[in-house]
């Protein structure tokens, strides 16, 4: 009875593992998970929970709540990288309890994990700015969570737009191999010609090289089209956080500069922040609100740029198709077929 009961369970587990293996990775999973952590921290802090306890509670939820939003990424034993997100949360909780730098603990825990360091660095920089400037942490974390959600949505939209062109490119790369199999099914000895004839061997070498170049070329184009960064508008968002804590413009700039450099986040929006601060000084308007509005605009621009790159990929993939895949199709499919026809014809004439 036990064997009968365990066999379906084993088959179901095996099916789940196969489905997980075939499932394409979500490019926004890291950002969504960290945005969920950020939102939970903001809620706990706004409810009066001390920072050390808030970090500890969020870490416990990530480890033991299978239905929570971050559970698909946080604390998974099979996640890529030498440090799990649960370890990062534990390091942050210990640093907060000891009165040490939370951002420094996050940076140290993700130092060897390039796969997750980007989004964690954004959270670490925002925490450092809020702590140094005296800004309300709960409000600052809510704003940061919204920015991370926007970037996650951008990555998913780009992935959706890229699905069609990438599938077409993979199909085109398989055409030369389909041509070889089709010739063999028609009764032509194309495989023997490819591997037993000097002309066929030359076709195999050149065709294989062209397919390899075409695949690398297509992959590079797709990688460029899907490239995005989690820090679009981040510098302006951090400046708004620092100024909401009462810091002056110069002090806020220094705090943000130090936070970005210490957490390994590049500053891309210096020109935009200068223009917004100058506008606020001329008009006498609240600079933090203008900075947040400009950061929101920059994220929308990044989303439009990502959609444009995805739309252009379908046209750019025609380059490796015409330069590599079609010649490989001729070399691996058409030339052996012609050689086989000529051989059969001449043999019959003799």
N, C-alpha and C positions, 0 to 999 in steps of 0.2 A: 504493500500500500504506500509506503514511504517513497519507494522508487517511482511508482506511478504518479505521485503528487509532485515529486521533485523534477521529473523530466519536463513537463510543460513549463515549470518555473525556469529551468535552465534554458529552454528554447526561447522563452520570452526575454530573458536577460541577454541572450546572444543576439536576438533581433534588435533590442534597444541599442546594443553596442554597435551593430552594423549600421543602424540608422544614424547614430551619432557620428560614426566615421564618415558616412556619406554626406552629412549635413554640412553645408558651407559655413565657415566661421563668420560670425557677425562682426563687421569691422567697428561697430559702435558699442560693443559689449563692455569694453573697459571704461569708456566714458560714462555709459549709463550706470554701471555699477558704482563708480566713484561719485556720480551725481546723486545717486540714492543715498550713499554714505553722507554726503554733504547736506542733503535735505534732512536726514535723520538727526545729524548733529545740530542743525539749525533749530529744529523743533524741540529737541531736548534742552538746548541752551535757553531758548525763549521761555521754556517752562520752569526755568530756575535750576536745572540740573547742573552741577559744577562740571567744568571741562573734563577733568580726569574721569569722572563717573560717566559722562556722556560718551567719551571714547571707548570706555570699557563696555558699556551697554551696546554700542553699535558693533563692536567686535564680537560680542556674544551672539548678537542677532545674525551676523554674517555667518557664523560657524554653525548655528543650530536651527535656523529658520529656513526650511527647504522651500517654503513658498514665497519668501520675501524677494523683492526685486533684485538684490545683489547676489542671491544665493547661487545663481547660475555661473557666477564668475568668482565670487569671493570664497576663499578657503577650499577650492577644488584641489584634490591631490594630483590631478593630471594637467593642471594648467602649465603653460609654457613659462619657463623662467626659473631662476634659482630661488626666488623669494615669492611667496604667495601673498595675496592681498591681506589675508588674515594676519600674517606676520607683520605687515606694515601697520595694521591697526593695533596690534599688540605693542609694537615699539612706540607708537604715538601715545597710547594710553599710559605706558610706563613713564615716558618723558613728561606728560602732563601731570602725573601724580608726583613726580620728583621735582617739579618746577623747572625742568630743563626745556630746551627748545624743541617744540613739536615739529616744526619744519625741518630742523636738523635731523631729528629721529627718522622722519619720512625719507629724507634724502639718503641717510645711511642705509635704511632698509631696502631701498630700491636701487642702490648704487650698481649692483651687478645684474639688474633685471631691466634690460632696455625695452622689453615688450610692454611694461606697465609704468615705467618711470615718467613718461610724458604727462599723463593726466594727473598722476599723484603729485608731480612737481607743481602743477597749476594750483592744486589745493594747498600744498605746502606754502607756496608764495603768498596766496591770499590770507592764510592763517597768520603768517609772519607779519604781513602788512597791518592786519587788524590788531594783532597783539601789540605791535610797536606804536601804532598811532592812537590806540585807545578807542578805536571804532567799535560799535556794537557788533559782536561776532555773529549773532543770529541773523541780523539783517544782511551782513556781508556774505554769509554763507548761502543765504537764499538767493542773492543775486548771482553768486558764482554757480550755483546749481542750475539756474536758468541758462547761463552761458554754456555750461557743459551739455545741457540738453539740446541746445541749438546746434552745437557742433556734432553731437551724435546724430541728430536728424539730418544734417548735411551729409554725413558719411553714408547714411542709409539711402538717401536720395541719389547720391552719386553711384552707389552700388547698383541700385535698381536701373538707372539709366545705362550703366555699363553692361548689364547682363546680356542684352541682345547682341551688341557688337562683339563681345568676348565669345559668346556661343558660336557666332558666325565664323570668327577666326579659327576656333578649334575645329569646326567642320571643314573649313578649307584646308587646314593642315592635314586632315585625314584623307583628303581626296587622292593624293598619289598612291597611298597604300590600298585604297579602294580600287583604283584602276588596275593595280597588279593582280588583286584577287579576282576582279571581273574578267581580266584577260585569261586567267587560268580556268575560270568557270566556262568560258566560251570554247575551251579546248585548245587554246594556244599555249605553247610551252614557254611562257614568259619567265617563270621562275628559273628554269634551267638556263635560259638565255642570260638572265641577269647575273647568275652566279657561275656559269660555265663558259662564258664567252668574253673575250677581252673588251668588246664594245659594251656588253652588259655590265661587266665589273666597273668600267669607267662611269656608266650611268648610275650604278649604285653609289659609288663614292661621291660623284657630283650631286646627285639627287639628295642623298643623305645630308651632305654639307649644306645644301640650300634649305632643306627642311629645318635643320638645326638653327641656321641663321634666321629663317623666317619666324621660328618659334621664339627665339630670343628677342628679336625685333618687336614682335607683337606683344610679348610680355612687358617689355620696357615701355612701350606706348601705353599699355593699360595701367602700368604702375604710375606713370606720370599723370595720367588722366584722373586716377583715384587719389592722388596725393592731397592731403589736407593737414592742417595743423590745429591743435587743440587750444591755441593761444590767440586766435583772432580777436582783436579788440581787448586783449587781456590787460595790456598796460593802462589803457584808459579806465577799465573797470577797477583796477587796483588803485589808481590815482583817486577815483571817486570814493573808494573805501577809506583811503587815508584821509582825505579831506572831510569826509563825514565824521571823522573822529576829532575834528578841530585843528588838524595840522595845517600849517601854511603851505603855499604852493611849493616853495623851495624845499621845505622839510618833507613834504609828501613825495616830491621827486626823488629825494635822497633815499627815503624808506623804500619806495618801489624799486629803485635802481639796485639797492642792496639785496632786496628780496629776490629779484629776478636773477641776479648774478649768482647768489649763493645757492639757488635751487636749479641752476643750469637752464633757465628759460631765456630765450633770446627776446630782445625788445625790438618789435617791428613797427610800432605805432608812434614813434617819437614825434614825427612831423604832425600827425593828426592831433596829438595831445597839445602841442604848442599852439596850433591854430585855435583849438577850442578854448584854451586858457586865455589867449589873447582876446577872443570874442567875449568871453565872460567878463574880462576886465573892462572892456569898452562899454558893454551894455549894462554892467552892474547886475548880471543875472547869476543865479546859483551855479557855480562851476561844476559841482558834483552831478547835478541833473543833466547838464550839457554833456559831460563826459560819458555818462551812462547811455545817453541817446546816441552819441557818436560810436560808442562801442557796439551798440545794437545795430547801427547802420553798417559797420565794418563786418559784422557777422553775416548780415544779409548780403553784402557784396561778395563775401567768401562763398556763400551758398550759390549765388548766381554764377560766379566763376567756375565752381565745381560742376554745375549743370552744363555750362558752355563747353568745358573740357570733355565731359562725357558725350555730348552731342557731336563734337568734332572727332571723337575717336572712330566712329563708324567710317568716316572718310579717310582718316589717316591709316586705318588698317588696310586700305587698298594698296598702299605702298609695298608692304611685305608680301601681299598677295600677288601683285603683278611682278615684283622683282625676284621673288624666291619660290613661292608655292606653285605658280603656274609653270615656270621652267622645270621644277622638280616633277610636276605631273607629266610633262612631256618626256622627261628623261626616264622616269620609272614606269610610266604607263603606255605612252605612245610608241617610243622608240623600240622597246622589246617586242611590242605587238607587230610593228612593221618588219623588224628583223625576222620574227617568226613567220610572217606571211611570205616574205621574200625567200626564206629558206625552204618552206614547203613548196612554193611555186617552182623554184629552181630545181629542187629535188624531184618534183613530179615531171619537169621537162626533160631531165636527164633520164 
